[in-house]
Amino acid sequence: MAAAADREKQRGYRLHNATIPARPLEPALYLVATPIGNLADITLRALETLAGADVLACEDTRVTRVLLDRYGIVNRPFAYHEHNADEAGPRLLSALAEGKSVALVSDAGTPLVSDPGYRLAQHAIEAGHRVVPIPGPSAPLAALVGSGLPSDAFLFAGFLPVKDKAKRDRISELAAVPATLLFFESPHRIAATVAAAADVLGSERKAAVCRELTKTFEEFRRGTLGELRAFYADGANVKGEIVLVVGPPDAKPVPKETDVDALLSALAQDMPMGKAATEAARRTGLPRKALYDRLLARKERDEG
């Protein structure tokens, strides 16, 4: 009992050498955005939430502990990640049912973006609990505004498939989306991904590789997909976390069916079906997979 009372007295956070008491939180699941690199990017509301929550859940307690220590927060983090979600999730939901406040953070950025927090939030909503977003840092948004590419419409598409064919098919599916595209990518796959994007979307499409955002070696490498492909093909030593941003396609009129068939027929005479479909997708803005299936169906029809 005494330990609990002492903890209540200690709830607060340190800012500019002053300790600021945290106000009690209403029962709810709080989704708290945390810095993606620079620890100074935390918001005051986020600090107050981390300090005042009855339960603090995070991906990696060691990572979150660094942030808490920086701001003098004594709250003890509780691990919740993809490997223990089936066990830890019900415990967090039980805490909500008991009328407690639960704060959820990821290792970096906004929770629920490429982490298992989505399931927890979904279950909390289904159980009738309040879910409160505490907005803040986000790698996709930081990359978007720093890329210099259109931001009026954008699509965050997460991670692309690892295997080349699946990757190219996915890029093809997104080729005609009238918006800027954002992808997470790893440093050892960025060269292959940029090359695939240049092949499928066309080498003149504008893009940016945004690396180590808000950190010491932050870098925005902007250019066309062709220029980026050439840079990374030369064996550039790439490290850190990456967001690939690809600009929207140029507006093109929807081609007539007869024109598409004629284009496919002409291209298929000079190149394999896969390359013909890729080139047709680049010229028409239509999905590569649909064009490839069209070529395949015509080949089967001719052979039959």
HELIX and SHEET records of a PDB file:
HELIX    1   1 ALA A    2  GLN A   10  1                                   9    
HELIX    2   2 LEU A   39  ASP A   41  5                                   3    
HELIX    3   3 LEU A   44  GLY A   52  1                                   9    
HELIX    4   4 THR A   61  ARG A   70  1                                  10    
HELIX    5   5 ALA A   85  ALA A   97  1                                  13    
HELIX    6   6 GLY A  117  GLU A  126  1                                  10    
HELIX    7   7 ALA A  139  SER A  147  1                                   9    
HELIX    8   8 ASP A  164  LEU A  174  1                                  11    
HELIX    9   9 ILE A  190  LEU A  201  1                                  12    
HELIX   10  10 LEU A  225  ALA A  233  1                                   9    
HELIX   11  11 GLU A  257  ASP A  270  1                                  14    
HELIX   12  12 MET A  273  THR A  284  1                                  12    
HELIX   13  13 ARG A  288  GLU A  303  1                                  16    
SHEET    1   A 2 GLY A  12  LEU A  15  0                                        
SHEET    2   A 2 ALA A  18  PRO A  21 -1                                        
SHEET    1   B 5 PRO A  77  ALA A  79  0                                        
SHEET    2   B 5 VAL A  55  CYS A  58  1                                        
SHEET    3   B 5 SER A 101  VAL A 105  1                                        
SHEET    4   B 5 ALA A  28  VAL A  32  1                                        
SHEET    5   B 5 VAL A 131  ILE A 134  1                                        
SHEET    1   C 5 PHE A 154  PHE A 159  0                                        
SHEET    2   C 5 THR A 180  GLU A 185  1                                        
SHEET    3   C 5 ILE A 242  VAL A 246 -1                                        
SHEET    4   C 5 LYS A 206  ARG A 211 -1                                        
SHEET    5   C 5 GLU A 219  THR A 224 -1                                        
END                                                                             
